Amino acid sequence: MRNRLTLRPAHRVQPWHTYAWQVQSLLLGYPDADQPGHLSMARRAAPALPAEVRTPLLRFVGQAEDAGTDALAAAYVATFDHRRRCCPYLTYYAHGDTRRRGLALVRLKQTYARAGWRLTDDELPDHLAVVLEFAATEPATGLRLLTGHRAGLELLRLALRDDDAPWAALLESVSATLPPLAGDERDAVARLAAEGPPGEQVGLDPYAPPPYPPAPSAGGPR
């Protein structure tokens, strides 16, 4: 069986990227009354996606449908709110709770602003659901952002897999939209897994993560 890290989707933006990232964004938000519609949308979009993106996406859809919205919502809080190693905020993996993370969040908001996006007060710009929605509307910039957080995304995928969380399949689908891990990125994943992110615990106000249920996405230009 091929190692998942050797999957080689297109390195440049393709038309299917926008469909994949939009659906993945919706499914990575807190499961609410709209969840059945999001799952239905994922099934409709799946045939347009490459097999390495489509197969794990549909695996998540099946698991979510079997669980039901209420059970999935409870699992979402238990997974993403109560387990730090399953953090959905991408800059955390590179910077931890440090001043550097605060600066990274500001730069990310500036990137969104240049594209005409404005986040609401309860949205953090580095939540994976928000980054994916931005990527769906600004694919070239979005691909760069996602690739820049490749090591953190892989560590999140591995943590979700180890916890047997349904979102592990969804992260596998996200990873398959990106170039495979290079040598330096593999080293970064190993280092993060061994050491964890920095933990200075300063400089993040007003960027404390909101309590769940979070706003699932930025909602486009404001």
Phi, psi and chi 1 to 4 in degrees:
 res  aa     phi    psi   chi1   chi2   chi3   chi4
   1 MET       -  137.5 -174.6  175.1   72.2      -
   2 ARG   -71.8  140.6  -65.2 -179.7   68.1 -169.5
   3 ASN   -65.0  139.9 -172.5  -64.3      -      -
   4 ARG   -59.9  -29.5  -72.1  173.5 -178.0  167.7
   5 LEU   -71.0  -12.4  -62.2 -176.8      -      -
   6 THR   -93.2    0.5   64.5      -      -      -
   7 LEU   -60.2  138.4  -66.5  172.2      -      -
   8 ARG  -128.8   75.4  -59.5 -173.4   63.8   83.0
   9 PRO   -70.3  172.8   27.6  -33.8      -      -
  10 ALA   -58.6  137.4      -      -      -      -
  11 HIS   -81.2  -19.6  -68.5 -164.6      -      -
  12 ARG  -101.6  159.2  -65.2 -173.6  -65.1  -86.3
  13 VAL   -61.7  132.9  171.3      -      -      -
  14 GLN  -119.2  159.9  -58.9  -65.4  -38.9      -
  15 PRO   -54.8  -34.9  -27.3   35.0      -      -
  16 TRP   -71.4  -18.3   56.2  -97.1      -      -
  17 HIS   -56.8  -42.5  -88.1  112.5      -      -
  18 THR   -63.9  -39.8   57.9      -      -      -
  19 TYR   -65.0  -45.2  -57.1  119.9      -      -
  20 ALA   -62.1  -49.5      -      -      -      -
  21 TRP   -67.0  -36.1  -70.8  -28.3      -      -
  22 GLN   -65.3  -46.2 -176.8   61.9   58.8      -
  23 VAL   -65.2  -44.7  167.9      -      -      -
  24 GLN   -61.4  -38.8  -68.7  160.7   -7.8      -
  25 SER   -59.8  -48.0  169.5      -      -      -
  26 LEU   -62.5  -40.1  -68.2  170.7      -      -
  27 LEU   -76.5  -16.4  -63.7 -178.8      -      -
  28 LEU   -91.0   -3.0  -83.8  162.3      -      -
  29 GLY   -79.4  169.3      -      -      -      -
  30 TYR   -62.0  130.1  177.6   79.8      -      -
  31 PRO   -68.9  114.5  -18.5   32.3      -      -
  32 ASP  -126.3 -159.3   56.7   17.0      -      -
  33 ALA   -63.6  -20.2      -      -      -      -
  34 ASP   -83.2   -6.5  -65.7  -33.3      -      -
  35 GLN   -57.5  -44.7  178.9   77.8   -5.2      -
  36 PRO   -58.1  -38.0  -27.2   37.1      -      -
  37 GLY   -65.9  -37.1      -      -      -      -
  38 HIS   -66.2  -40.0  -64.1  161.6      -      -
  39 LEU   -65.4  -39.7  -63.4  173.5      -      -
  40 SER   -63.9  -40.3  177.4      -      -      -
  41 MET   -62.2  -40.1  179.8 -174.3  -62.0      -
  42 ALA   -62.0  -41.4      -      -      -      -
  43 ARG   -64.3  -37.5  -73.3 -159.4  178.5  -82.6
  44 ARG   -70.4  -34.7  -65.9 -164.3  -57.6  -87.8
  45 ALA   -79.6  -23.2      -      -      -      -
  46 ALA   -55.6  -41.5      -      -      -      -
  47 PRO   -61.0  -22.4  -26.7   36.6      -      -
  48 ALA   -83.1   -4.1      -      -      -      -
  49 LEU  -101.8  149.7  -54.9  177.2      -      -
  50 PRO   -59.9  154.5  -19.2   30.4      -      -
  51 ALA   -57.0  -39.4      -      -      -      -
  52 GLU   -69.8  -20.7   61.2  -93.7   26.6      -
  53 VAL   -91.1  -42.8  180.0      -      -      -
  54 ARG   -67.9  -45.3  177.5  178.7   66.9 -111.0
  55 THR   -61.7  -51.2  -60.5      -      -      -
  56 PRO   -68.3  -30.2   20.7  -31.1      -      -
  57 LEU   -60.9  -47.9  176.0   67.6      -      -
  58 LEU   -68.5  -28.5  -70.1  177.1      -      -
  59 ARG   -64.3  -42.9 -173.3  161.8   67.3 -111.5
  60 PHE   -63.7  -44.5  170.1   80.1      -      -
  61 VAL   -56.7  -45.3  168.9      -      -      -
  62 GLY   -62.0  -42.8      -      -      -      -
  63 GLN   -64.9  -40.4  -68.0  172.5  -26.9      -
  64 ALA   -66.9  -41.2      -      -      -      -
  65 GLU   -63.8  -40.2  -70.0  171.5  -20.6      -
  66 ASP   -66.2  -37.4  -70.3  -16.8      -      -
  67 ALA   -73.8  -38.8      -      -      -      -
  68 GLY    88.0  156.8      -      -      -      -
  69 THR   -63.5  -45.0  -59.3      -      -      -
  70 ASP   -63.9  -46.6  -69.4  -15.3      -      -
  71 ALA   -65.7  -37.8      -      -      -      -
  72 LEU   -67.3  -37.4 -163.3   67.2      -      -
  73 ALA   -63.8  -42.2      -      -      -      -
  74 ALA   -64.1  -40.4      -      -      -      -
  75 ALA   -66.6  -34.4      -      -      -      -
  76 TYR   -61.0  -48.0 -170.5   97.2      -      -
  77 VAL   -64.1  -44.9  172.5      -      -      -
  78 ALA   -62.1  -34.1      -      -      -      -
  79 THR   -82.0  -53.8  -61.7      -      -      -
  80 PHE   -91.4  -23.8  -67.0  114.8      -      -
  81 ASP   -96.2  -27.9 -160.4   21.6      -      -
  82 HIS  -108.9   -4.0  -64.9  161.7      -      -
  83 ARG  -124.2  104.3  -62.3  174.8 -172.6  169.4
  84 ARG   -60.6  -32.8 -178.7  169.3  -74.9  -91.6
  85 ARG   -73.8   -9.5   68.7 -164.2 -165.3   98.0
  86 CYS  -104.2   35.2  -64.6      -      -      -
  87 CYS   -67.6  126.4  177.4      -      -      -
  88 PRO   -86.4    3.4   32.8  -34.7      -      -
  89 TYR   -94.3  110.2  -60.7   97.4      -      -
  90 LEU   -66.2  -35.7  -63.6 -177.2      -      -
  91 THR   -69.3  -16.8   61.7      -      -      -
  92 TYR   -60.6  -36.9  171.6   77.2      -      -
  93 TYR   -67.3  -35.6  -67.7   95.5      -      -
  94 ALA   -85.0  -32.5      -      -      -      -
  95 HIS  -122.3  -11.1  -55.5  -62.5      -      -
  96 GLY    59.6 -154.5      -      -      -      -
  97 ASP   -94.2   71.8  -67.0  -34.2      -      -
  98 THR  -129.5  171.4   67.1      -      -      -
  99 ARG   -60.2  -33.9  -69.1 -176.1  178.6   89.2
 100 ARG   -62.9  -33.3  -72.2 -166.9  -60.4  -84.3
 101 ARG   -67.5  -39.9 -176.0  179.1  173.3 -145.6
 102 GLY   -57.4  -42.6      -      -      -      -
 103 LEU   -66.1  -39.1  -67.1  173.5      -      -
 104 ALA   -63.8  -37.5      -      -      -      -
 105 LEU   -65.9  -40.0  -68.8  168.9      -      -
 106 VAL   -62.6  -44.8  169.6      -      -      -
 107 ARG   -63.0  -36.8  -72.1 -164.8  -65.5  -91.0
 108 LEU   -66.7  -42.5 -166.2   51.2      -      -
 109 LYS   -63.4  -36.5  -70.2 -170.0   74.2  170.8
 110 GLN   -65.5  -37.8  -70.1  171.9  -19.7      -
 111 THR   -61.2  -44.5  -61.9      -      -      -
 112 TYR   -62.4  -43.5  -67.4  166.5      -      -
 113 ALA   -62.0  -37.5      -      -      -      -
 114 ARG   -64.2  -24.3  -73.8 -166.6  -67.2  -89.3
 115 ALA   -93.1    5.0      -      -      -      -
 116 GLY    89.6   13.3      -      -      -      -
 117 TRP   -93.6  143.8  -88.1   45.7      -      -
 118 ARG  -133.2  124.5  -63.3  -67.1 -176.2  -86.3
 119 LEU   -86.0  151.6  -60.2 -176.9      -      -
 120 THR   -78.4  168.8   62.8      -      -      -
 121 ASP   -65.5  -24.3  -68.5  -20.6      -      -
 122 ASP   -97.0   15.7   60.2   -8.4      -      -
 123 GLU  -114.8  128.2  -66.9  170.7  -36.5      -
 124 LEU   -94.1  137.8  -79.0  179.4      -      -
 125 PRO   -69.5  -16.1   24.8  -34.5      -      -
 126 ASP  -100.8    4.8   63.3  -23.1      -      -
 127 HIS   -62.3  134.1 -167.9  -70.9      -      -
 128 LEU   -57.5  -36.8  179.8   53.4      -      -
 129 ALA   -62.3  -38.7      -      -      -      -
 130 VAL   -69.7  -44.7  176.4      -      -      -
 131 VAL   -61.4  -40.8  178.1      -      -      -
 132 LEU   -67.0  -39.2  -75.1  166.5      -      -
 133 GLU   -65.2  -40.4 -174.0 -179.7    6.8      -
 134 PHE   -61.1  -43.3  175.9   78.8      -      -
 135 ALA   -61.5  -33.9      -      -      -      -
 136 ALA   -66.7  -27.0      -      -      -      -
 137 THR  -100.8  -22.8   57.8      -      -      -
 138 GLU  -130.2   73.0  -62.4  -72.7  -22.3      -
 139 PRO   -59.8  -42.2  -22.5   32.8      -      -
 140 ALA   -65.0  -47.2      -      -      -      -
 141 THR   -67.8  -39.1  -55.1      -      -      -
 142 GLY   -62.4  -41.1      -      -      -      -
 143 LEU   -61.2  -40.0  179.0   60.9      -      -
 144 ARG   -63.3  -43.3  176.5  175.6   57.9   80.1
 145 LEU   -63.7  -47.0  -68.8  176.4      -      -
 146 LEU   -64.4  -41.6  -70.3  164.9      -      -
 147 THR   -65.7  -34.8  -57.6      -      -      -
 148 GLY   -64.9  -22.6      -      -      -      -
 149 HIS  -108.0   26.2  -68.4  -76.0      -      -
 150 ARG   -60.2  -41.4 -169.2   69.5  177.7   84.3
 151 ALA   -65.5  -43.8      -      -      -      -
 152 GLY   -63.8  -39.6      -      -      -      -
 153 LEU   -61.1  -40.9  -79.1  166.6      -      -
 154 GLU   -68.0  -39.1 -178.0   62.3   13.5      -
 155 LEU   -65.6  -38.5 -163.9   63.6      -      -
 156 LEU   -62.9  -43.3  174.7   57.5      -      -
 157 ARG   -60.3  -44.5 -175.6 -172.4   70.8   79.9
 158 LEU   -65.2  -39.5  -66.3  172.4      -      -
 159 ALA   -64.7  -42.4      -      -      -      -
 160 LEU   -65.9  -38.8  -68.1  168.9      -      -
 161 ARG   -63.8  -43.4 -174.6 -161.1   64.8 -176.9
 162 ASP   -63.7  -31.5  -70.0  -13.3      -      -
 163 ASP   -85.8    0.6  -77.1   -6.5      -      -
 164 ASP    56.2   37.7 -160.6   25.7      -      -
 165 ALA   -85.5  143.1      -      -      -      -
 166 PRO   -60.8  -26.9   17.5  -29.5      -      -
 167 TRP   -70.6   -9.5  -66.2  -85.8      -      -
 168 ALA   -59.5  -40.7      -      -      -      -
 169 ALA   -64.9  -37.6      -      -      -      -
 170 LEU   -67.1  -39.4 -163.5   52.1      -      -
 171 LEU   -67.4  -32.9  -97.9  -69.1      -      -
 172 GLU   -61.8  -40.1 -176.8 -179.0  -20.7      -
 173 SER   -65.2  -42.7 -179.3      -      -      -
 174 VAL   -61.3  -47.5  171.7      -      -      -
 175 SER   -60.2  -32.6  -67.4      -      -      -
 176 ALA   -73.9   -9.1      -      -      -      -
 177 THR   -85.0   -6.3   68.0      -      -      -
 178 LEU  -114.9  162.0  -55.5  174.3      -      -
 179 PRO   -59.2  150.8  -22.0   32.6      -      -
 180 PRO   -65.2  158.1   23.4  -33.5      -      -
 181 LEU   -61.9  132.0  -73.8  170.8      -      -
 182 ALA   -87.1  175.2      -      -      -      -
 183 GLY   -57.4  -47.7      -      -      -      -
 184 ASP   -63.5  -36.5  -70.3  -13.9      -      -
 185 GLU   -69.0  -38.3  -68.7  168.1  -38.2      -
 186 ARG   -60.9  -40.4  -70.8  172.5 -173.7 -101.9
 187 ASP   -63.4  -39.5  -67.7  -17.2      -      -
 188 ALA   -64.6  -40.8      -      -      -      -
 189 VAL   -61.0  -46.6  171.4      -      -      -
 190 ALA   -61.6  -40.4      -      -      -      -
 191 ARG   -67.8  -43.6 -174.8  169.7   60.0 -106.2
 192 LEU   -61.8  -41.2  -78.9  170.6      -      -
 193 ALA   -64.2  -35.8      -      -      -      -
 194 ALA   -80.7  -39.8      -      -      -      -
 195 GLU  -106.2  -27.8  -59.2  174.1    2.7      -
 196 GLY    78.7  168.1      -      -      -      -
 197 PRO   -69.5  162.3  -15.5   29.8      -      -
 198 PRO   -58.0  156.6  -20.5   31.4      -      -
 199 GLY  -135.7   49.1      -      -      -      -
 200 GLU   -69.2  -29.2 -168.5  178.7    7.5      -
 201 GLN    63.7   34.1  -64.4  -73.4  -15.6      -
 202 VAL  -140.8  162.7  -65.4      -      -      -
 203 GLY    81.1   14.6      -      -      -      -
 204 LEU  -103.0  -16.2  -75.1  178.2      -      -
 205 ASP   -61.1  134.6  -68.8  -22.8      -      -
 206 PRO   -97.4   40.0   36.7  -33.8      -      -
 207 TYR  -104.8   31.9  -69.2  114.0      -      -
 208 ALA   -70.3  137.7      -      -      -      -
 209 PRO   -59.5  138.2  -23.0   33.3      -      -
 210 PRO   -72.4  155.1   28.9  -34.5      -      -
 211 PRO   -68.4  151.8   26.0  -34.2      -      -
 212 TYR   -78.5  150.9  -75.6  104.5      -      -
 213 PRO   -78.2  132.1   26.9  -33.7      -      -
 214 PRO   -83.4  163.6   33.5  -34.6      -      -
 215 ALA   -64.6  127.0      -      -      -      -
 216 PRO   -71.9  -22.1   25.5  -34.0      -      -
 217 SER  -161.9  169.8   60.9      -      -      -
 218 ALA   -79.0  -24.5      -      -      -      -
 219 GLY    79.7   13.6      -      -      -      -
 220 GLY    84.2 -171.7      -      -      -      -
 221 PRO   -58.7  141.2  -23.6   34.1      -      -
 222 ARG  -112.4      -  -54.5  -70.1  169.7   95.9
